[in-house]
C-alpha cells in the first residue's frame, strides 16, 4: 500500500546532447570569465580605429585647462545622472505604474472612454509609461536644466546636428555588421529567447508588436541623446577621451538584469558608440544601430519560438 504522502518517482528525462565545446562554455566559471578575454581581444582594434578621435578630444581638453576656468558642467551632469538613475529605479518601473498610474487609466475608461481597454492593453500602457519616464529624464529635464544653468550652450551641439550624416554611412554600416555578428553569438544563449521582446504580448497581434517597437525605439533615441550626446558634451572639455569611458560605466549599469553576455557587451558598445558619436559629432549613428539591433533581436527571439503574430488586431 502506498502512503498518501509518499513521494512519487518521476523518470528523469534524458539530457539533451551537447558538444564538448558547448559544455565547456556552459560551465559557470568559464561563462563568468569569458567576457574578459573578449574585451582584451577587441580593445586593440577599438584603439586603432578611434585613436585619432581620442587624441583630438585630449588636445581639446588640454587647451581648455590652459584657460584656467573652472568647468562646472561635469559636476552638474554627474549629479543629474545620479538623480536620473534614481528616478528610473523608484518611479519608472512596473510597480509604481501598477500602484499609482494604472488606477487612473481604469477610472478614465469607466468615465466614458471604453476604447481605452485598460485590461487588454495593461502591459502595453505600462511600457508606454516606462518610455515616457525615460524620455522625460533623458531629454526633457536635462535640456531644460542645461538652458537655465548654461544659457549659451546650444542643444544642437549635443549630437543633434545632421550635417555630415551621410558622409559617415559606410562607418555606420561597418558598425552594424560587427554588432550583427555579435548578435549571432548572443542569440544562441538560452536566456535570449525567453528575455526578448520585453513586451510579453508582442505575439498577440501585429498591432501589439508594431506599437511596442515604436515606443521601444523612442526610448532608444532618448537613451542615445543622454549618454552619447548630453553626458559626453558635458564631460569632454574637462575629461577628454576619458569622458567616453566614464560614460560607459553607467551605460553598462542600466543593462543589469539583462542576459549576462549582453550586459558585458554594453561595455564595448558604450565605448564604441561613444567614440563614434565624438568622431561624427552626432548621436544618430548610435540611434540607428540601436533600433536595428533591438528590432532584429525581438524578431529573432519571436521567430525562434514560432511567436510571430498571425493577425493584425488582438
Secondary structure, 3 states (H helix, E strand, C coil): CCCCCCCCCCCCCCCCCCCHHHHHHHCHHHHHHHHHHHHHHHHHHHHHHHHHHHHHHHHHHHHHHHCCCCCCHHHHHHHHHHHHHHHHHHHCCHHHHHHHHHHHHHHHHHCCCHHHCCCCCHHHHHHHHHHHHHHHHHHHHHHHHHHHHCCCCCHHHCCCCCCCCHHHHHHHHHHHHHHHHHHHHHCCCHHHHHHCCCCCCCCCCHHHHHHHHHHHHHHHHHHHHHHHHHHHHHHHHHHCCHHHHHHHHHHHHCCCCCCHHHHHHHHHHHHHHHHHHHHHCCCHHHHHHHHHHHHHHHHHHHHHCCCCCCCCCC
